[in-house]
Amino acid sequence: MAEVLTAREDYEGAAKVLETINLEQTNRVVAPNEKADIWLSIAENWFSFDDSVNAEKFINKAAHVMHLVQEKSLQLRYKNF
């Protein structure tokens, strides 16, 4: 759903859809790569919507798991912020 909203340039809607994904208090284990990918996607959407305050919140969440992320593309996305 978020990809469709992003394609329609509804960045606020895409960010809000992604925010509904519970990554921290869940019964299943969520890999650091998955958490970082989703949080960075949310931040990118908020930046596209010109809301740097909300974007910063999700960049800070990603910062807590980036030392565990092995995927180079995610590390580069994070460093671009």
PyMOL Python script that loads the backbone (N, CA, C, O; Angstrom):
from pymol import cmd

cmd.read_pdbstr("""\
ATOM      1  N   MET A   1       0.823  -1.182   0.000  1.00  0.00           N
ATOM      2  CA  MET A   1       0.000   0.000   0.000  1.00  0.00           C
ATOM      3  C   MET A   1       0.878   1.261   0.000  1.00  0.00           C
ATOM      4  O   MET A   1       0.598   2.226  -0.711  1.00  0.00           O
ATOM      5  N   ALA A   2       1.939   1.231   0.808  1.00  0.00           N
ATOM      6  CA  ALA A   2       2.820   2.389   0.883  1.00  0.00           C
ATOM      7  C   ALA A   2       3.493   2.675  -0.460  1.00  0.00           C
ATOM      8  O   ALA A   2       3.689   3.836  -0.819  1.00  0.00           O
ATOM      9  N   GLU A   3       3.846   1.628  -1.198  1.00  0.00           N
ATOM     10  CA  GLU A   3       4.475   1.814  -2.504  1.00  0.00           C
ATOM     11  C   GLU A   3       3.526   2.496  -3.481  1.00  0.00           C
ATOM     12  O   GLU A   3       3.939   3.339  -4.277  1.00  0.00           O
ATOM     13  N   VAL A   4       2.261   2.126  -3.416  1.00  0.00           N
ATOM     14  CA  VAL A   4       1.255   2.741  -4.286  1.00  0.00           C
ATOM     15  C   VAL A   4       1.105   4.218  -3.941  1.00  0.00           C
ATOM     16  O   VAL A   4       1.062   5.070  -4.828  1.00  0.00           O
ATOM     17  N   LEU A   5       1.025   4.511  -2.650  1.00  0.00           N
ATOM     18  CA  LEU A   5       0.888   5.900  -2.220  1.00  0.00           C
ATOM     19  C   LEU A   5       2.117   6.724  -2.595  1.00  0.00           C
ATOM     20  O   LEU A   5       1.991   7.882  -2.992  1.00  0.00           O
ATOM     21  N   THR A   6       3.283   6.142  -2.471  1.00  0.00           N
ATOM     22  CA  THR A   6       4.507   6.844  -2.858  1.00  0.00           C
ATOM     23  C   THR A   6       4.506   7.115  -4.363  1.00  0.00           C
ATOM     24  O   THR A   6       4.883   8.203  -4.799  1.00  0.00           O
ATOM     25  N   ALA A   7       4.086   6.134  -5.151  1.00  0.00           N
ATOM     26  CA  ALA A   7       4.021   6.323  -6.602  1.00  0.00           C
ATOM     27  C   ALA A   7       3.044   7.437  -6.971  1.00  0.00           C
ATOM     28  O   ALA A   7       3.236   8.127  -7.972  1.00  0.00           O
ATOM     29  N   ARG A   8       2.010   7.610  -6.174  1.00  0.00           N
ATOM     30  CA  ARG A   8       1.025   8.678  -6.396  1.00  0.00           C
ATOM     31  C   ARG A   8       1.453   9.991  -5.743  1.00  0.00           C
ATOM     32  O   ARG A   8       0.697  10.962  -5.722  1.00  0.00           O
ATOM     33  N   GLU A   9       2.663  10.004  -5.218  1.00  0.00           N
ATOM     34  CA  GLU A   9       3.250  11.158  -4.546  1.00  0.00           C
ATOM     35  C   GLU A   9       2.457  11.589  -3.314  1.00  0.00           C
ATOM     36  O   GLU A   9       2.446  12.765  -2.952  1.00  0.00           O
ATOM     37  N   ASP A  10       1.796  10.625  -2.677  1.00  0.00           N
ATOM     38  CA  ASP A  10       1.128  10.868  -1.388  1.00  0.00           C
ATOM     39  C   ASP A  10       2.088  10.402  -0.298  1.00  0.00           C
ATOM     40  O   ASP A  10       1.905   9.349   0.313  1.00  0.00           O
ATOM     41  N   TYR A  11       3.117  11.218  -0.072  1.00  0.00           N
ATOM     42  CA  TYR A  11       4.183  10.834   0.848  1.00  0.00           C
ATOM     43  C   TYR A  11       3.715  10.780   2.291  1.00  0.00           C
ATOM     44  O   TYR A  11       4.160   9.928   3.059  1.00  0.00           O
ATOM     45  N   GLU A  12       2.835  11.669   2.658  1.00  0.00           N
ATOM     46  CA  GLU A  12       2.306  11.650   4.018  1.00  0.00           C
ATOM     47  C   GLU A  12       1.518  10.360   4.258  1.00  0.00           C
ATOM     48  O   GLU A  12       1.682   9.717   5.295  1.00  0.00           O
ATOM     49  N   GLY A  13       0.680   9.988   3.319  1.00  0.00           N
ATOM     50  CA  GLY A  13      -0.094   8.749   3.443  1.00  0.00           C
ATOM     51  C   GLY A  13       0.797   7.522   3.510  1.00  0.00           C
ATOM     52  O   GLY A  13       0.553   6.609   4.298  1.00  0.00           O
ATOM     53  N   ALA A  14       1.834   7.507   2.676  1.00  0.00           N
ATOM     54  CA  ALA A  14       2.768   6.377   2.672  1.00  0.00           C
ATOM     55  C   ALA A  14       3.488   6.261   4.010  1.00  0.00           C
ATOM     56  O   ALA A  14       3.645   5.163   4.545  1.00  0.00           O
ATOM     57  N   ALA A  15       3.920   7.389   4.545  1.00  0.00           N
ATOM     58  CA  ALA A  15       4.606   7.383   5.842  1.00  0.00           C
ATOM     59  C   ALA A  15       3.672   6.873   6.937  1.00  0.00           C
ATOM     60  O   ALA A  15       4.075   6.070   7.778  1.00  0.00           O
ATOM     61  N   LYS A  16       2.438   7.338   6.925  1.00  0.00           N
ATOM     62  CA  LYS A  16       1.487   6.911   7.952  1.00  0.00           C
ATOM     63  C   LYS A  16       1.160   5.427   7.856  1.00  0.00           C
ATOM     64  O   LYS A  16       0.981   4.769   8.881  1.00  0.00           O
ATOM     65  N   VAL A  17       1.081   4.893   6.644  1.00  0.00           N
ATOM     66  CA  VAL A  17       0.836   3.455   6.477  1.00  0.00           C
ATOM     67  C   VAL A  17       2.010   2.657   7.041  1.00  0.00           C
ATOM     68  O   VAL A  17       1.811   1.674   7.755  1.00  0.00           O
ATOM     69  N   LEU A  18       3.224   3.076   6.722  1.00  0.00           N
ATOM     70  CA  LEU A  18       4.405   2.365   7.213  1.00  0.00           C
ATOM     71  C   LEU A  18       4.541   2.472   8.728  1.00  0.00           C
ATOM     72  O   LEU A  18       5.041   1.551   9.374  1.00  0.00           O
ATOM     73  N   GLU A  19       4.102   3.584   9.292  1.00  0.00           N
ATOM     74  CA  GLU A  19       4.186   3.766  10.745  1.00  0.00           C
ATOM     75  C   GLU A  19       3.310   2.780  11.512  1.00  0.00           C
ATOM     76  O   GLU A  19       3.548   2.535  12.694  1.00  0.00           O
ATOM     77  N   THR A  20       2.314   2.221  10.864  1.00  0.00           N
ATOM     78  CA  THR A  20       1.422   1.281  11.548  1.00  0.00           C
ATOM     79  C   THR A  20       2.064  -0.084  11.766  1.00  0.00           C
ATOM     80  O   THR A  20       1.529  -0.913  12.501  1.00  0.00           O
ATOM     81  N   ILE A  21       3.204  -0.318  11.132  1.00  0.00           N
ATOM     82  CA  ILE A  21       3.894  -1.599  11.305  1.00  0.00           C
ATOM     83  C   ILE A  21       4.583  -1.606  12.665  1.00  0.00           C
ATOM     84  O   ILE A  21       5.435  -0.761  12.941  1.00  0.00           O
ATOM     85  N   ASN A  22       4.214  -2.553  13.504  1.00  0.00           N
ATOM     86  CA  ASN A  22       4.790  -2.669  14.848  1.00  0.00           C
ATOM     87  C   ASN A  22       6.107  -3.446  14.761  1.00  0.00           C
ATOM     88  O   ASN A  22       6.115  -4.643  14.473  1.00  0.00           O
ATOM     89  N   LEU A  23       7.197  -2.762  15.009  1.00  0.00           N
ATOM     90  CA  LEU A  23       8.518  -3.391  14.901  1.00  0.00           C
ATOM     91  C   LEU A  23       9.183  -3.634  16.242  1.00  0.00           C
ATOM     92  O   LEU A  23      10.128  -4.419  16.325  1.00  0.00           O
ATOM     93  N   GLU A  24       8.718  -2.985  17.285  1.00  0.00           N
ATOM     94  CA  GLU A  24       9.431  -3.058  18.556  1.00  0.00           C
ATOM     95  C   GLU A  24       8.777  -3.983  19.573  1.00  0.00           C
ATOM     96  O   GLU A  24       9.480  -4.749  20.232  1.00  0.00           O
ATOM     97  N   GLN A  25       7.497  -3.940  19.719  1.00  0.00           N
ATOM     98  CA  GLN A  25       6.825  -4.763  20.724  1.00  0.00           C
ATOM     99  C   GLN A  25       5.966  -5.805  20.022  1.00  0.00           C
ATOM    100  O   GLN A  25       4.753  -5.650  19.882  1.00  0.00           O
ATOM    101  N   THR A  26       6.619  -6.854  19.591  1.00  0.00           N
ATOM    102  CA  THR A  26       5.943  -7.888  18.833  1.00  0.00           C
ATOM    103  C   THR A  26       6.435  -9.263  19.282  1.00  0.00           C
ATOM    104  O   THR A  26       7.523  -9.385  19.845  1.00  0.00           O
ATOM    105  N   ASN A  27       5.648 -10.270  19.035  1.00  0.00           N
ATOM    106  CA  ASN A  27       6.017 -11.633  19.426  1.00  0.00           C
ATOM    107  C   ASN A  27       7.006 -12.262  18.449  1.00  0.00           C
ATOM    108  O   ASN A  27       7.658 -13.252  18.780  1.00  0.00           O
ATOM    109  N   ARG A  28       7.120 -11.704  17.270  1.00  0.00           N
ATOM    110  CA  ARG A  28       8.057 -12.261  16.288  1.00  0.00           C
ATOM    111  C   ARG A  28       9.344 -11.452  16.289  1.00  0.00           C
ATOM    112  O   ARG A  28       9.354 -10.274  16.645  1.00  0.00           O
ATOM    113  N   VAL A  29      10.404 -12.087  15.896  1.00  0.00           N
ATOM    114  CA  VAL A  29      11.700 -11.426  15.835  1.00  0.00           C
ATOM    115  C   VAL A  29      11.798 -10.678  14.504  1.00  0.00           C
ATOM    116  O   VAL A  29      11.585 -11.253  13.437  1.00  0.00           O
ATOM    117  N   VAL A  30      12.116  -9.416  14.585  1.00  0.00           N
ATOM    118  CA  VAL A  30      12.292  -8.599  13.387  1.00  0.00           C
ATOM    119  C   VAL A  30      13.773  -8.260  13.271  1.00  0.00           C
ATOM    120  O   VAL A  30      14.361  -7.664  14.174  1.00  0.00           O
ATOM    121  N   ALA A  31      14.361  -8.647  12.151  1.00  0.00           N
ATOM    122  CA  ALA A  31      15.791  -8.437  11.934  1.00  0.00           C
ATOM    123  C   ALA A  31      16.120  -6.949  11.873  1.00  0.00           C
ATOM    124  O   ALA A  31      15.305  -6.149  11.414  1.00  0.00           O
ATOM    125  N   PRO A  32      17.308  -6.582  12.335  1.00  0.00           N
ATOM    126  CA  PRO A  32      17.726  -5.177  12.271  1.00  0.00           C
ATOM    127  C   PRO A  32      17.654  -4.596  10.854  1.00  0.00           C
ATOM    128  O   PRO A  32      17.311  -3.426  10.684  1.00  0.00           O
ATOM    129  N   ASN A  33      17.976  -5.406   9.838  1.00  0.00           N
ATOM    130  CA  ASN A  33      17.885  -4.940   8.452  1.00  0.00           C
ATOM    131  C   ASN A  33      16.464  -4.529   8.101  1.00  0.00           C
ATOM    132  O   ASN A  33      16.251  -3.503   7.456  1.00  0.00           O
ATOM    133  N   GLU A  34      15.487  -5.334   8.527  1.00  0.00           N
ATOM    134  CA  GLU A  34      14.085  -5.028   8.245  1.00  0.00           C
ATOM    135  C   GLU A  34      13.652  -3.754   8.956  1.00  0.00           C
ATOM    136  O   GLU A  34      12.998  -2.895   8.364  1.00  0.00           O
ATOM    137  N   LYS A  35      14.021  -3.637  10.228  1.00  0.00           N
ATOM    138  CA  LYS A  35      13.671  -2.436  10.989  1.00  0.00           C
ATOM    139  C   LYS A  35      14.258  -1.194  10.325  1.00  0.00           C
ATOM    140  O   LYS A  35      13.556  -0.208  10.106  1.00  0.00           O
ATOM    141  N   ALA A  36      15.539  -1.249  10.010  1.00  0.00           N
ATOM    142  CA  ALA A  36      16.210  -0.099   9.408  1.00  0.00           C
ATOM    143  C   ALA A  36      15.575   0.266   8.070  1.00  0.00           C
ATOM    144  O   ALA A  36      15.369   1.445   7.782  1.00  0.00           O
ATOM    145  N   ASP A  37      15.267  -0.729   7.257  1.00  0.00           N
ATOM    146  CA  ASP A  37      14.666  -0.481   5.945  1.00  0.00           C
ATOM    147  C   ASP A  37      13.331   0.241   6.085  1.00  0.00           C
ATOM    148  O   ASP A  37      13.076   1.216   5.378  1.00  0.00           O
ATOM    149  N   ILE A  38      12.492  -0.224   6.978  1.00  0.00           N
ATOM    150  CA  ILE A  38      11.172   0.390   7.159  1.00  0.00           C
ATOM    151  C   ILE A  38      11.313   1.787   7.750  1.00  0.00           C
ATOM    152  O   ILE A  38      10.676   2.725   7.271  1.00  0.00           O
ATOM    153  N   TRP A  39      12.136   1.936   8.780  1.00  0.00           N
ATOM    154  CA  TRP A  39      12.306   3.255   9.404  1.00  0.00           C
ATOM    155  C   TRP A  39      12.903   4.260   8.433  1.00  0.00           C
ATOM    156  O   TRP A  39      12.509   5.426   8.441  1.00  0.00           O
ATOM    157  N   LEU A  40      13.843   3.838   7.596  1.00  0.00           N
ATOM    158  CA  LEU A  40      14.415   4.751   6.611  1.00  0.00           C
ATOM    159  C   LEU A  40      13.401   5.098   5.528  1.00  0.00           C
ATOM    160  O   LEU A  40      13.389   6.225   5.033  1.00  0.00           O
ATOM    161  N   SER A  41      12.563   4.156   5.161  1.00  0.00           N
ATOM    162  CA  SER A  41      11.502   4.439   4.190  1.00  0.00           C
ATOM    163  C   SER A  41      10.516   5.463   4.739  1.00  0.00           C
ATOM    164  O   SER A  41      10.070   6.359   4.022  1.00  0.00           O
ATOM    165  N   ILE A  42      10.184   5.319   6.007  1.00  0.00           N
ATOM    166  CA  ILE A  42       9.292   6.287   6.636  1.00  0.00           C
ATOM    167  C   ILE A  42       9.944   7.669   6.632  1.00  0.00           C
ATOM    168  O   ILE A  42       9.299   8.661   6.295  1.00  0.00           O
ATOM    169  N   ALA A  43      11.216   7.731   7.005  1.00  0.00           N
ATOM    170  CA  ALA A  43      11.934   9.012   7.028  1.00  0.00           C
ATOM    171  C   ALA A  43      11.990   9.634   5.633  1.00  0.00           C
ATOM    172  O   ALA A  43      11.794  10.840   5.485  1.00  0.00           O
ATOM    173  N   GLU A  44      12.254   8.829   4.626  1.00  0.00           N
ATOM    174  CA  GLU A  44      12.306   9.342   3.250  1.00  0.00           C
ATOM    175  C   GLU A  44      10.961   9.934   2.832  1.00  0.00           C
ATOM    176  O   GLU A  44      10.908  10.985   2.193  1.00  0.00           O
ATOM    177  N   ASN A  45       9.886   9.255   3.197  1.00  0.00           N
ATOM    178  CA  ASN A  45       8.557   9.772   2.861  1.00  0.00           C
ATOM    179  C   ASN A  45       8.267  11.078   3.594  1.00  0.00           C
ATOM    180  O   ASN A  45       7.716  12.010   3.009  1.00  0.00           O
ATOM    181  N   TRP A  46       8.636  11.148   4.874  1.00  0.00           N
ATOM    182  CA  TRP A  46       8.415  12.392   5.612  1.00  0.00           C
ATOM    183  C   TRP A  46       9.247  13.526   5.023  1.00  0.00           C
ATOM    184  O   TRP A  46       8.763  14.654   4.930  1.00  0.00           O
ATOM    185  N   PHE A  47      10.483  13.251   4.623  1.00  0.00           N
ATOM    186  CA  PHE A  47      11.297  14.292   3.991  1.00  0.00           C
ATOM    187  C   PHE A  47      10.663  14.753   2.678  1.00  0.00           C
ATOM    188  O   PHE A  47      10.648  15.947   2.378  1.00  0.00           O
ATOM    189  N   SER A  48      10.146  13.811   1.902  1.00  0.00           N
ATOM    190  CA  SER A  48       9.483  14.168   0.649  1.00  0.00           C
ATOM    191  C   SER A  48       8.246  15.017   0.894  1.00  0.00           C
ATOM    192  O   SER A  48       7.864  15.826   0.048  1.00  0.00           O
ATOM    193  N   PHE A  49       7.624  14.833   2.046  1.00  0.00           N
ATOM    194  CA  PHE A  49       6.453  15.617   2.432  1.00  0.00           C
ATOM    195  C   PHE A  49       6.858  16.931   3.104  1.00  0.00           C
ATOM    196  O   PHE A  49       5.994  17.709   3.511  1.00  0.00           O
ATOM    197  N   ASP A  50       8.144  17.179   3.222  1.00  0.00           N
ATOM    198  CA  ASP A  50       8.702  18.374   3.872  1.00  0.00           C
ATOM    199  C   ASP A  50       8.391  18.442   5.360  1.00  0.00           C
ATOM    200  O   ASP A  50       8.103  19.510   5.899  1.00  0.00           O
ATOM    201  N   ASP A  51       8.453  17.291   6.014  1.00  0.00           N
ATOM    202  CA  ASP A  51       8.251  17.240   7.466  1.00  0.00           C
ATOM    203  C   ASP A  51       9.509  16.647   8.089  1.00  0.00           C
ATOM    204  O   ASP A  51       9.585  15.445   8.347  1.00  0.00           O
ATOM    205  N   SER A  52      10.488  17.505   8.323  1.00  0.00           N
ATOM    206  CA  SER A  52      11.783  17.033   8.825  1.00  0.00           C
ATOM    207  C   SER A  52      11.721  16.593  10.285  1.00  0.00           C
ATOM    208  O   SER A  52      12.557  15.802  10.721  1.00  0.00           O
ATOM    209  N   VAL A  53      10.748  17.090  11.048  1.00  0.00           N
ATOM    210  CA  VAL A  53      10.624  16.698  12.454  1.00  0.00           C
ATOM    211  C   VAL A  53      10.263  15.222  12.556  1.00  0.00           C
ATOM    212  O   VAL A  53      10.903  14.482  13.304  1.00  0.00           O
ATOM    213  N   ASN A  54       9.245  14.781  11.812  1.00  0.00           N
ATOM    214  CA  ASN A  54       8.870  13.373  11.828  1.00  0.00           C
ATOM    215  C   ASN A  54       9.958  12.505  11.192  1.00  0.00           C
ATOM    216  O   ASN A  54      10.208  11.390  11.649  1.00  0.00           O
ATOM    217  N   ALA A  55      10.595  13.008  10.155  1.00  0.00           N
ATOM    218  CA  ALA A  55      11.669  12.249   9.511  1.00  0.00           C
ATOM    219  C   ALA A  55      12.804  11.997  10.494  1.00  0.00           C
ATOM    220  O   ALA A  55      13.346  10.894  10.553  1.00  0.00           O
ATOM    221  N   GLU A  56      13.160  13.008  11.256  1.00  0.00           N
ATOM    222  CA  GLU A  56      14.259  12.863  12.222  1.00  0.00           C
ATOM    223  C   GLU A  56      13.942  11.805  13.281  1.00  0.00           C
ATOM    224  O   GLU A  56      14.835  11.085  13.729  1.00  0.00           O
ATOM    225  N   LYS A  57      12.689  11.714  13.674  1.00  0.00           N
ATOM    226  CA  LYS A  57      12.282  10.721  14.670  1.00  0.00           C
ATOM    227  C   LYS A  57      12.613   9.306  14.190  1.00  0.00           C
ATOM    228  O   LYS A  57      13.088   8.479  14.968  1.00  0.00           O
ATOM    229  N   PHE A  58      12.362   9.033  12.912  1.00  0.00           N
ATOM    230  CA  PHE A  58      12.607   7.688  12.392  1.00  0.00           C
ATOM    231  C   PHE A  58      14.076   7.463  12.027  1.00  0.00           C
ATOM    232  O   PHE A  58      14.547   6.326  12.045  1.00  0.00           O
ATOM    233  N   ILE A  59      14.785   8.508  11.703  1.00  0.00           N
ATOM    234  CA  ILE A  59      16.234   8.387  11.508  1.00  0.00           C
ATOM    235  C   ILE A  59      16.891   8.026  12.834  1.00  0.00           C
ATOM    236  O   ILE A  59      17.803   7.200  12.876  1.00  0.00           O
ATOM    237  N   ASN A  60      16.427   8.640  13.907  1.00  0.00           N
ATOM    238  CA  ASN A  60      16.967   8.322  15.230  1.00  0.00           C
ATOM    239  C   ASN A  60      16.660   6.887  15.632  1.00  0.00           C
ATOM    240  O   ASN A  60      17.496   6.235  16.257  1.00  0.00           O
ATOM    241  N   LYS A  61      15.473   6.380  15.285  1.00  0.00           N
ATOM    242  CA  LYS A  61      15.161   4.976  15.575  1.00  0.00           C
ATOM    243  C   LYS A  61      16.112   4.061  14.801  1.00  0.00           C
ATOM    244  O   LYS A  61      16.624   3.085  15.348  1.00  0.00           O
ATOM    245  N   ALA A  62      16.340   4.377  13.546  1.00  0.00           N
ATOM    246  CA  ALA A  62      17.242   3.562  12.727  1.00  0.00           C
ATOM    247  C   ALA A  62      18.663   3.600  13.273  1.00  0.00           C
ATOM    248  O   ALA A  62      19.396   2.616  13.173  1.00  0.00           O
ATOM    249  N   ALA A  63      19.050   4.728  13.846  1.00  0.00           N
ATOM    250  CA  ALA A  63      20.411   4.866  14.375  1.00  0.00           C
ATOM    251  C   ALA A  63      20.719   3.832  15.445  1.00  0.00           C
ATOM    252  O   ALA A  63      21.867   3.417  15.600  1.00  0.00           O
ATOM    253  N   HIS A  64      19.707   3.419  16.176  1.00  0.00           N
ATOM    254  CA  HIS A  64      19.911   2.455  17.255  1.00  0.00           C
ATOM    255  C   HIS A  64      20.200   1.040  16.760  1.00  0.00           C
ATOM    256  O   HIS A  64      20.723   0.223  17.518  1.00  0.00           O
ATOM    257  N   VAL A  65      19.872   0.735  15.513  1.00  0.00           N
ATOM    258  CA  VAL A  65      20.123  -0.612  14.995  1.00  0.00           C
ATOM    259  C   VAL A  65      21.157  -0.643  13.867  1.00  0.00           C
ATOM    260  O   VAL A  65      21.520  -1.719  13.391  1.00  0.00           O
ATOM    261  N   MET A  66      21.629   0.522  13.441  1.00  0.00           N
ATOM    262  CA  MET A  66      22.527   0.548  12.286  1.00  0.00           C
ATOM    263  C   MET A  66      23.831  -0.205  12.528  1.00  0.00           C
ATOM    264  O   MET A  66      24.426  -0.712  11.577  1.00  0.00           O
ATOM    265  N   HIS A  67      24.285  -0.290  13.756  1.00  0.00           N
ATOM    266  CA  HIS A  67      25.522  -1.034  14.024  1.00  0.00           C
ATOM    267  C   HIS A  67      25.333  -2.540  13.822  1.00  0.00           C
ATOM    268  O   HIS A  67      26.312  -3.280  13.738  1.00  0.00           O
ATOM    269  N   LEU A  68      24.080  -2.994  13.745  1.00  0.00           N
ATOM    270  CA  LEU A  68      23.782  -4.408  13.515  1.00  0.00           C
ATOM    271  C   LEU A  68      23.467  -4.718  12.050  1.00  0.00           C
ATOM    272  O   LEU A  68      23.373  -5.883  11.664  1.00  0.00           O
ATOM    273  N   VAL A  69      23.306  -3.680  11.244  1.00  0.00           N
ATOM    274  CA  VAL A  69      22.916  -3.850   9.839  1.00  0.00           C
ATOM    275  C   VAL A  69      24.144  -4.228   9.013  1.00  0.00           C
ATOM    276  O   VAL A  69      25.171  -3.551   9.065  1.00  0.00           O
ATOM    277  N   GLN A  70      24.026  -5.307   8.260  1.00  0.00           N
ATOM    278  CA  GLN A  70      25.119  -5.786   7.419  1.00  0.00           C
ATOM    279  C   GLN A  70      24.965  -5.357   5.965  1.00  0.00           C
ATOM    280  O   GLN A  70      25.944  -5.345   5.218  1.00  0.00           O
ATOM    281  N   GLU A  71      23.764  -5.008   5.560  1.00  0.00           N
ATOM    282  CA  GLU A  71      23.460  -4.689   4.169  1.00  0.00           C
ATOM    283  C   GLU A  71      24.019  -3.309   3.798  1.00  0.00           C
ATOM    284  O   GLU A  71      23.648  -2.297   4.392  1.00  0.00           O
ATOM    285  N   LYS A  72      24.909  -3.288   2.814  1.00  0.00           N
ATOM    286  CA  LYS A  72      25.598  -2.054   2.413  1.00  0.00           C
ATOM    287  C   LYS A  72      24.626  -0.996   1.894  1.00  0.00           C
ATOM    288  O   LYS A  72      24.810   0.193   2.157  1.00  0.00           O
ATOM    289  N   SER A  73      23.601  -1.413   1.166  1.00  0.00           N
ATOM    290  CA  SER A  73      22.665  -0.429   0.613  1.00  0.00           C
ATOM    291  C   SER A  73      21.910   0.308   1.719  1.00  0.00           C
ATOM    292  O   SER A  73      21.630   1.500   1.593  1.00  0.00           O
ATOM    293  N   LEU A  74      21.583  -0.394   2.791  1.00  0.00           N
ATOM    294  CA  LEU A  74      20.920   0.256   3.922  1.00  0.00           C
ATOM    295  C   LEU A  74      21.869   1.209   4.634  1.00  0.00           C
ATOM    296  O   LEU A  74      21.469   2.296   5.052  1.00  0.00           O
ATOM    297  N   GLN A  75      23.111   0.806   4.769  1.00  0.00           N
ATOM    298  CA  GLN A  75      24.101   1.677   5.402  1.00  0.00           C
ATOM    299  C   GLN A  75      24.282   2.962   4.597  1.00  0.00           C
ATOM    300  O   GLN A  75      24.416   4.043   5.171  1.00  0.00           O
ATOM    301  N   LEU A  76      24.284   2.844   3.263  1.00  0.00           N
ATOM    302  CA  LEU A  76      24.421   4.028   2.413  1.00  0.00           C
ATOM    303  C   LEU A  76      23.191   4.924   2.502  1.00  0.00           C
ATOM    304  O   LEU A  76      23.314   6.148   2.557  1.00  0.00           O
ATOM    305  N   ARG A  77      22.003   4.316   2.515  1.00  0.00           N
ATOM    306  CA  ARG A  77      20.777   5.114   2.664  1.00  0.00           C
ATOM    307  C   ARG A  77      20.811   5.892   3.969  1.00  0.00           C
ATOM    308  O   ARG A  77      20.447   7.068   3.999  1.00  0.00           O
ATOM    309  N   TYR A  78      21.240   5.254   5.036  1.00  0.00           N
ATOM    310  CA  TYR A  78      21.313   5.907   6.334  1.00  0.00           C
ATOM    311  C   TYR A  78      22.329   7.063   6.304  1.00  0.00           C
ATOM    312  O   TYR A  78      22.056   8.150   6.814  1.00  0.00           O
ATOM    313  N   LYS A  79      23.474   6.820   5.715  1.00  0.00           N
ATOM    314  CA  LYS A  79      24.523   7.845   5.677  1.00  0.00           C
ATOM    315  C   LYS A  79      24.118   9.043   4.826  1.00  0.00           C
ATOM    316  O   LYS A  79      24.644  10.139   5.022  1.00  0.00           O
ATOM    317  N   ASN A  80      23.195   8.857   3.885  1.00  0.00           N
ATOM    318  CA  ASN A  80      22.751   9.959   3.043  1.00  0.00           C
ATOM    319  C   ASN A  80      21.868  10.948   3.785  1.00  0.00           C
ATOM    320  O   ASN A  80      21.600  12.041   3.285  1.00  0.00           O
ATOM    321  N   PHE A  81      21.419  10.572   4.968  1.00  0.00           N
ATOM    322  CA  PHE A  81      20.621  11.516   5.754  1.00  0.00           C
ATOM    323  C   PHE A  81      21.567  12.437   6.463  1.00  0.00           C
ATOM    324  O   PHE A  81      21.131  13.327   7.193  1.00  0.00           O
TER     325      PHE A  81
END
""", "prot")
cmd.dss("prot")
cmd.show_as("cartoon", "prot")
cmd.util.cbc("prot")
cmd.orient("prot")
